[in-house]
Amino acid sequence: MSKKITKEEFELLYDENITKKQYDCIISKIDARFYEICKMCLVKTNSSWFDYGNCGYERDPVNGFFDPNEYKEYIIIGGEGLRYIDGMDLSEQFPTRWLWEDFEEELKADNKADLAREEAKKQKAKQKREEKKIWKQKMIKQVKAKLTKEEFKFIRSKNNLV
């Protein structure tokens, strides 16, 4: 069950005529949506926890809170021992608009793009290793052509060439 707020409710936080009761109600909805989003994106273990990024950590007992001014564009996730589902990386934040938008498809698309970039990075590293191996074999062949068998055997045993 989605706990989305509306964009109008969010914008009401910046209205100077908002009542305390309205403000508290909207913040309560935002908190519920924040935790819903985090639970969908994070693998939580016994030793991990998450909260808003402005939580107090060791310096004081503050648990973190939604700050409309600080989190107008992005909401920062604070916590410890967090792992993102399927290797996704939210850079410890997500767009504030996810409070009122359906974000699941965007999240899946971003995750697929992250996985594709990671795979491309792995392939590039593998290709570089292969190129280095070929270069090394070529250099050994060139050195071998210029040395006698005994000289090459000596160098190979001293330098672990082959």
Contacts in CASP RR format, 6 or more apart in sequence:
PFRMAT RR
TARGET T0000
AUTHOR 0000-0000-0000
METHOD contacts of the structure
MODEL  1
MSKKITKEEFELLYDENITKKQYDCIISKIDARFYEICKMCLVKTNSSWF
DYGNCGYERDPVNGFFDPNEYKEYIIIGGEGLRYIDGMDLSEQFPTRWLW
EDFEEELKADNKADLAREEAKKQKAKQKREEKKIWKQKMIKQVKAKLTKE
EFKFIRSKNNLV
2 36 0 8 1.000
2 102 0 8 1.000
3 29 0 8 1.000
3 32 0 8 1.000
3 33 0 8 1.000
3 36 0 8 1.000
4 33 0 8 1.000
4 99 0 8 1.000
4 100 0 8 1.000
4 101 0 8 1.000
4 102 0 8 1.000
5 26 0 8 1.000
5 29 0 8 1.000
5 30 0 8 1.000
5 33 0 8 1.000
5 99 0 8 1.000
5 100 0 8 1.000
6 100 0 8 1.000
7 97 0 8 1.000
7 100 0 8 1.000
9 26 0 8 1.000
9 29 0 8 1.000
9 100 0 8 1.000
10 26 0 8 1.000
10 30 0 8 1.000
10 96 0 8 1.000
10 99 0 8 1.000
10 100 0 8 1.000
12 18 0 8 1.000
12 22 0 8 1.000
12 26 0 8 1.000
13 23 0 8 1.000
13 26 0 8 1.000
13 27 0 8 1.000
13 68 0 8 1.000
14 68 0 8 1.000
27 65 0 8 1.000
27 66 0 8 1.000
30 66 0 8 1.000
30 99 0 8 1.000
31 66 0 8 1.000
33 98 0 8 1.000
33 99 0 8 1.000
34 52 0 8 1.000
34 66 0 8 1.000
34 75 0 8 1.000
34 99 0 8 1.000
37 94 0 8 1.000
37 98 0 8 1.000
37 99 0 8 1.000
37 103 0 8 1.000
38 50 0 8 1.000
38 77 0 8 1.000
40 85 0 8 1.000
40 104 0 8 1.000
40 107 0 8 1.000
41 84 0 8 1.000
41 85 0 8 1.000
41 88 0 8 1.000
41 90 0 8 1.000
41 94 0 8 1.000
41 107 0 8 1.000
42 48 0 8 1.000
42 50 0 8 1.000
42 77 0 8 1.000
42 82 0 8 1.000
42 83 0 8 1.000
42 84 0 8 1.000
42 85 0 8 1.000
43 82 0 8 1.000
43 83 0 8 1.000
43 84 0 8 1.000
43 85 0 8 1.000
44 50 0 8 1.000
44 82 0 8 1.000
45 81 0 8 1.000
45 83 0 8 1.000
47 80 0 8 1.000
47 81 0 8 1.000
48 79 0 8 1.000
48 80 0 8 1.000
48 81 0 8 1.000
48 82 0 8 1.000
48 83 0 8 1.000
49 79 0 8 1.000
49 80 0 8 1.000
49 81 0 8 1.000
50 77 0 8 1.000
50 78 0 8 1.000
50 79 0 8 1.000
50 82 0 8 1.000
51 63 0 8 1.000
51 64 0 8 1.000
51 77 0 8 1.000
51 78 0 8 1.000
51 79 0 8 1.000
52 64 0 8 1.000
52 65 0 8 1.000
52 66 0 8 1.000
52 67 0 8 1.000
52 71 0 8 1.000
52 75 0 8 1.000
52 76 0 8 1.000
52 77 0 8 1.000
52 78 0 8 1.000
53 64 0 8 1.000
53 76 0 8 1.000
53 77 0 8 1.000
53 78 0 8 1.000
53 79 0 8 1.000
53 92 0 8 1.000
54 62 0 8 1.000
54 64 0 8 1.000
54 65 0 8 1.000
54 67 0 8 1.000
54 70 0 8 1.000
54 76 0 8 1.000
55 62 0 8 1.000
55 63 0 8 1.000
55 64 0 8 1.000
55 78 0 8 1.000
55 79 0 8 1.000
56 62 0 8 1.000
56 63 0 8 1.000
56 64 0 8 1.000
66 75 0 8 1.000
70 76 0 8 1.000
71 96 0 8 1.000
72 96 0 8 1.000
73 95 0 8 1.000
73 96 0 8 1.000
74 93 0 8 1.000
74 94 0 8 1.000
74 95 0 8 1.000
74 96 0 8 1.000
75 93 0 8 1.000
75 94 0 8 1.000
75 95 0 8 1.000
75 96 0 8 1.000
75 98 0 8 1.000
75 99 0 8 1.000
76 92 0 8 1.000
76 93 0 8 1.000
77 90 0 8 1.000
77 92 0 8 1.000
77 93 0 8 1.000
77 94 0 8 1.000
78 92 0 8 1.000
82 92 0 8 1.000
84 90 0 8 1.000
85 111 0 8 1.000
86 111 0 8 1.000
86 115 0 8 1.000
87 111 0 8 1.000
87 114 0 8 1.000
87 115 0 8 1.000
88 107 0 8 1.000
88 110 0 8 1.000
88 111 0 8 1.000
88 114 0 8 1.000
89 114 0 8 1.000
94 103 0 8 1.000
95 103 0 8 1.000
140 161 0 8 1.000
140 162 0 8 1.000
143 152 0 8 1.000
143 155 0 8 1.000
143 161 0 8 1.000
144 152 0 8 1.000
147 155 0 8 1.000
155 161 0 8 1.000
156 162 0 8 1.000
END
